[in-house]
Amino acid sequence: MKPFVLFAVLTCAAPTIAVADVPDLGGRTVVIATEDAYPPIQFKNPATGEAIGWEYDFMAEASVRLNFTPEYEKISWDGMIAAVGAGEFDMGMTGITIRDDRKEAVTFSAPYMTSQMLMIVRGDEERFADAAQFAADDDLLMAAQPGTTPFYVGVYDVLDGNEANPRIKLFETFGAGLQALRVGDVDLALSDSTAANGYVAASDGGLKIIGAPLGTEQFGFIFPKDADQTLVDAMNAAIADMEADGTLEALNTKWFLDYEIGE
């Protein structure tokens, strides 16, 4: 396999909890909302259609340590936070950035990963090389999913803070926006380093990353606003336990260094 190298260093952050403190969930079923559109965090294997990725491997390991059965339900990103917050699922996962505004709707786990926001352009892009140059050219367009961290970074860190700025073209999925970038309908897409490097590595020179990182974000799992604290505490214990014994580092190596998207 041809590995790709992360543009930004991934780290894992969680409180230290001894192995003996990892709870037993008694074999219960935990219904987890997923999107399967965010490689290498979670996505469909292009060869088999199987749902795979960092979060699926994490949950497989956590289910053994905590004694629960994961049951996955597919849902689009734009409905996930509201649905989980309302208690339609036990939890949700899809590389969700921990943000104060989202904490009003859902309960977050401890962070399991830290990443940075990167600018993705076509491989032959020469009109701009950083955020300031992009912002200065009114003819250039940006792809984004409404309500996502890349959308807000694009609005406030790249453009003028106007969420209705016509230079932002909205797409239902990140993949649709990236395809629009490939064919020239837009000129820029933003993503955290976990996904950005995967897409660039798989593009065979069709995409590249430019400029400096546009900030740091932490990922967490989400739970209903009035969550069963037993499940939240258990998942936090699993995060801490897997950080302490090197499992999170091994998952990072597998999915961000060794795995080639599209293999």
Buried (B, 14 or more C-beta within 10 A) or exposed (E): EEEBEBBBEBBBBBEEBEEEEBBEBEEBEBBBBBBBBBBBBBBBBEEEEEBBBBBBBBBEBBBEBBBBEBEBEEBBBBEBBEBBBEEBBBBBBBBBBBBEEBEEBBBBBBBBBBBBBBBBBBEEBEEBEEBEEBBEEEEBBBBBBEBBBBBBBBBBBBBEEEEEEEBBBEBEBBBBBBBBBBEEEBBBBBBBBBBBBBBBBBBEEEBBBBBEBBEEBBBBBBBBBEBBEEBBBBBBBBBBBBBBEEBBBEBBBEBBBEBEBBE
